[in-house]
Amino acid sequence: MSEEAINSATARLERALNRIERAVGSRESTGNGVAEAYALLEERHDTLRARIQETIGRLDVLIGHEGPR
């Protein structure tokens, strides 16, 4: 491999490493936002689950009062 080809390949590798480092830095800086979004999603899921359980309980009461037809 010629010296020019080696230099070109080295430059491409350096650019690729720089892109990877920027991507990792970007991912780390948004990591907290992802954790916060996940916590909010988990909270909303728990609320939805509780509402569904309440609704099922109400339906059970209504069905129990109706009796068989």
Buried (B, 14 or more C-beta within 10 A) or exposed (E): EEEEEEEEEEEEEEEEEEEEEEEEEEEEEEEEEEEEEEEEEEEEEEEEEEEEEEEEEEEEEEEEEEEEE
